[in-house]
Amino acid sequence: MHRLITASIFLISLLALQLQAALPLALDGQQLPSLAPMLKETTPAVVNIATTGARTVQNPLAQDPFFRRFFDVPQQTQRRTQSLGSGVIVDAEKGLILTNQHVIKHARQITVTLTDGRETSAQLIGADQKADLAVIKIDASNLTAVQWFDSESLEVGDFVVAIGNPFGLGQTVTSGIVSAMGRSGLGIEEYEDFIQTDASINPGNSGGALVNLRGELVGINTAIIGPAGGNVGIGFAIPANMAKQMMNQLVAYGEVRRGSLGIAVQTLSPDLADALGAKSRRGVVVSRVLRGSPAEAAGIVPGDVVLSLDKRAVREAKSLINLIGLKLVGNTVQLEIDRGGDQLTVDVEIQ
């Protein structure tokens, strides 16, 4: 018993020493947890973005035959636009900044404000409306870039911090956890694979950074769900891996070049499952395979039931189309297939 008590005291003392080493010192000498040291290193990489521009809209008076006949009413008119948002410096040497496409949409002038107060104009490098991501570039020295994190290793429950410019107030930091991974089918963007978080995200946070407790970039804050456009603890971010892949294409081509497998699909129903002899009751049926397509080369045939793509379960046609659309040309994906009750694994290169 004495040895057990001694060992327990030793373990408690060791844990206390480790905790003490991990926590910063307050002015009064007490140990207090704080994110301040990490934020001092990370926040210079998050910028405020302001845009001005114009978009063409239909003149409502031009729809009235009376005004069209007796007055010289233009069919279209220019409406001035303004927006505020956030961005993340991902390459300090080249001045590359990631943000959301909707932040710079219709922009004729993009102004970036750094944390040290400097303001500079930015050039649009490329944008992808379907996934709501854009890359802009500034010409400035002494920039700080955020470090990338492998978002595939992110887990529900991990602590995260959102940094951005909500409501144009200036740089603001909020914290929370990862609430869910792989959110799609929300109807927010055409292609969705969001990280969900309860860290407060509000209008103006768009394009800002979602980082872990080491200050590494895990996602680009993009959207919220709220009855009045405000935060209710459900925010969404584009995963860092997805953002990095698309950024590389935007820098290289000015656009994201997506491929396909060359299949037409429909959601599996109980009747279809019985007719095809499939064991699974959830999945996506291949209804057609295009001649000369990657799917045909991989041996996929009509009637195959796709159960998963890269080990991510697919339960409806839209989900599979979304996952394929998020992959880039040249990527190889692994499909798990039910063919007449037998399960197969097929590798297909996206072209």
C-alpha positions, 0 to 999 in steps of 0.5 A, spaced: 500 500 500 505 504 501 508 503 495 502 504 491 501 511 495 508 513 493 507 511 486 501 515 485 504 521 488 510 521 484 505 521 478 501 526 480 507 531 481 510 529 474 503 531 471 503 537 475 510 539 472 508 538 465 502 542 466 506 547 469 511 547 463 505 548 458 502 554 461 504 561 461 506 565 467 501 571 469 503 577 472 502 575 479 506 568 478 500 564 477 499 559 472 493 561 467 492 558 460 492 562 454 491 562 447 495 569 446 502 566 445 499 562 439 495 568 436 501 573 437 504 568 431 498 567 427 494 573 427 499 577 422 497 572 417 490 574 417 488 580 413 481 584 412 479 585 405 474 591 403 472 591 395 468 596 391 465 594 384 459 594 380 454 589 377 449 589 371 442 589 373 435 589 369 432 595 370 425 594 373 422 600 369 424 597 363 419 591 364 413 596 363 411 597 356 409 604 358 415 606 360 419 602 354 414 606 349 414 613 352 421 614 356 428 612 354 429 607 359 435 603 359 434 595 359 440 595 364 443 599 369 449 598 374 449 598 381 455 599 386 457 594 390 461 593 397 463 588 401 467 586 407 471 580 409 477 576 411 483 573 408 489 568 410 496 569 407 498 562 405 505 564 401 509 570 404 514 571 399 509 571 393 504 575 397 498 570 396 492 570 400 486 565 400 479 568 401 472 566 399 470 568 392 463 571 394 468 576 398 471 579 392 465 577 387 464 583 382 470 587 385 473 592 381 478 594 387 480 590 392 484 593 398 487 589 403 489 591 410 494 588 414 494 587 422 500 592 422 495 598 419 498 597 412 493 598 406 495 595 399 491 594 393 490 586 391 490 583 384 485 577 383 489 571 381 483 566 380 476 564 383 472 558 383 465 560 384 462 552 385 466 551 391 467 559 393 474 560 394 479 565 391 486 567 391 488 574 391 496 577 391 499 583 394 505 586 393 508 587 400 514 586 404 515 583 411 509 578 411 507 573 415 504 566 412 500 561 416 502 554 416 498 548 413 495 543 417 493 536 414 485 537 415 484 529 414 487 528 421 482 533 424 477 530 428 470 531 432 472 534 438 478 538 436 479 545 439 479 550 433 480 558 433 476 562 428 480 569 426 477 574 422 473 581 421 466 580 423 461 586 421 467 590 419 469 591 426 476 589 425 480 583 427 476 578 432 478 571 435 473 566 437 474 559 439 470 552 439 471 545 437 470 541 431 462 539 431 462 535 425 466 533 419 464 532 411 458 536 411 455 536 404 448 537 401 447 543 405 445 547 398 450 553 400 455 551 395 455 547 389 461 542 391 461 542 399 465 538 404 465 542 410 468 542 417 462 544 422 464 548 428 461 552 434 466 557 434 463 564 433 463 565 425 459 572 423 458 576 416 465 578 415 469 572 418 468 569 411 475 568 408 478 568 415 482 562 418 480 556 422 486 554 426 488 549 431 491 550 438 498 550 434 496 556 430 496 551 423 491 552 418 485 547 418 480 551 414 477 557 411 471 560 414 466 560 409 458 560 411 454 560 417 447 557 418 442 562 422 435 565 422 438 572 421 444 571 418 448 571 425 452 566 429 448 560 432 454 556 433 453 552 426 459 555 422 462 552 416 469 552 413 473 549 407 478 544 409 485 546 408 487 540 404 481 542 399 483 549 399 490 548 398 489 543 392 484 548 389 489 554 390 494 550 386 490 550 380 487 557 381 495 559 381 497 555 375 491 556 371 486 561 374 481 556 375 479 549 378 479 544 373 475 538 375 474 532 372 469 526 372 469 518 372 464 518 366 458 515 369 451 517 370 448 515 377 441 514 381 440 513 388 439 506 390 432 504 392 429 498 395 426 495 389 432 497 385 436 493 390 432 487 390 432 487 382 440 488 382 441 482 387 445 487 392 446 486 399 446 493 401 440 498 401 444 504 401 448 506 395 448 509 388 447 505 382 451 506 376 445 507 370 450 508 364 458 508 363 460 513 357 464 509 352 472 511 353 471 513 360 475 512 366 470 508 369 469 503 363 477 503 363 476 501 370 471 495 369 465 499 372 459 496 368 451 499 369 448 496 375 454 496 379 452 499 386 457 504 389 457 504 396 463 509 398 469 513 395 475 513 398 472 510 404 467 515 405 460 512 404 455 515 399 448 514 400 445 518 394 447 520 387 448 528 389 453 526 394 457 521 390 457 527 384 459 532 390 465 528 392 467 526 385 467 534 383 471 535 389 477 531 386 482 534 381 484 531 374 489 526 375 487 524 382 486 516 383 479 514 387 477 508 390 470 505 389 467 500 393 462 497 389 456 492 390 456 487 384 450 482 384 451 481 392 459 481 391 463 487 394 469 489 389 474 495 390 476 499 384 481 504 383 479 509 378 483 515 375 479 522 374 480 525 367 
